[in-house]
Amino acid sequence: MITRRNLLAVTAGGAALAAAMPLLALSQEITEKTVFFDPDAPVLGNPKGDVTVVEFFDYQCPYCKKIHPMVEKVVREDGNVRLVLKDWPVFGGASIFAAQAVLGAAQIGKYEPAMEALMKTTGKLTEEDVEKALTGAGLAMKEIAAAVNEHTAKISGLLDRNYSQALAFNFAGTPSFVIGRTTFAGVLDEKGLKEAIREARA
C-alpha cells in the first residue's frame, strides 16, 4: 500500500519545479481544448452543456469551500453548464495529498463523494484530516491509495497541467475561474457567476 509520504511524492516534484521555473507554464499551449476539455479533469453538471465553467480550487481554501454549494446550485439550476474542477493545490503538502486522494477516488468511480467530503471540511487540513473525511464518507483509503499508485502518471500530469494553466492565466490564488473567454481571479458570488454564464452564452 502506498504511504502518505509516497502518495505526496507523486506530484510534489513537478509542482516544485513549476514553482521554481514559472516560465515553464508558458511552454504549454493554452487553448479552449486544453483548458475546457482535458480528458483527465473531472466534469460535473451537464457534460454536454453549452457553457463551461472551469474552477481552479484547493481543498484548504476557505473561500472555495464556502462558495462550493452556491456554484453547484447555479450549475444544477441552469442545467446546461459543464463544471470542470481543476485541483490547484497551492496551500502545501496537505493540499497536494488531498488532491491526489480525490483524483485517485475518481479512478474508482468515487469522485463526487470524495470531493464533497473534503469540501465540507473546515479550517486547515492535515493528511490525517483528509483520511478521516474520506473514510467518514464511506471510502477506503487502501482502495484510493491503490488507485493513485496505479494512475500516478495520469494524476501527476493533470495536476501539473492545472498548475501550468493557472500560472499562464496569471491567477494569484484560489478560487479562480475561466468562463467562456473571460477569467475571474477570486470569489464570484451567485449573481456574478450567473452573469458570467449569461455573457459566455451571448
Buried (B, 14 or more C-beta within 10 A) or exposed (E): EBEBEEBBBBBBEBBEEBEEEEEBBEEBEBEEEBBBEBEBBBBBBBEEBEBBBBBBBBBBBEBBBEBBEBBBEBBEEBEEBBBBBBBBBBBEBBBBBBBBBBBBBBBBEBBBBBBBBBBEBEEEBEBEBBBBBBEEBEBEBEBBBBBBBBBBEBBBBBBBBBBBBBBBBEBEBBBBBBBBEEBBBEBBEEEBBBEBBEEBEE
